[in-house]
Amino acid sequence: MRKFINYCKEAFVELTKKTTWPTWEKLQSSALLVIVTTVLLAALLFVIDFVFQKVMTGIYTL
């Protein structure tokens, strides 16, 4: 039990004293970049899936 308590104390010190957290502006810009990238990749996958579906439907109806 002593090891676990020591681990929790050290983890708390690490997160509060030694970790450099991003500023609010940097965090917002990073989040926006992730959202935009995710939307673009989802749209690209939708187009690829749609084209593949049409090609496969064309092949199967021959």
N, C-alpha and C positions, 0 to 999 in steps of 0.2 A: 504494500500500500504506500510505503514511503517513496518508492520509485515513481509511482503514478503522480503523487502530489508534487514531487520535484519536477517531473516532466511538465505538468500543468503550469507551474510557476515559471519555468524557463520558456515555455511557449508564449505565455502572456508577455514576458519581458521582450522576447523576440518580436512579437507583433506590435507592441506599443513603443519600444525604444529604438529598435534596430532596423525596422522596415521603413522604406521610403514609399509613401502612398502618393498616387497621382493627385494633381489638383482637380477641382471640380470641372474646370473648363476642359482639361485634357481628358478626363473621364467621359464627358459629354461628347467630345469630338470622336473619341475611340468608339463609343457606343453607336454613334451615328454611322460611322464607317462600317461597323459590323452589320447594322440593320440594312444599309444600302447594298452591301455585298451579298447578304443573304437573299434579299429580294431579287437582285439581278441573277444570282445563280438559280433561284427557284424558277424564274421566268425562262432561263436558258434550258433547264431540265424539262419544263413544260413543253417548250417548242420541240426539243429532241424527242420526247415521248409522243407528241402529236404526230410528228413526221414518221416516226417508226410505226405507229399504229396505222397510219394511212398506207404505208408501204406494205406492211404485213396483210392488211385487209385486201389490198390489190393483188397480192400474191395468192392468197387463199381463195379469191373469187375467180381465178383463171379456169 
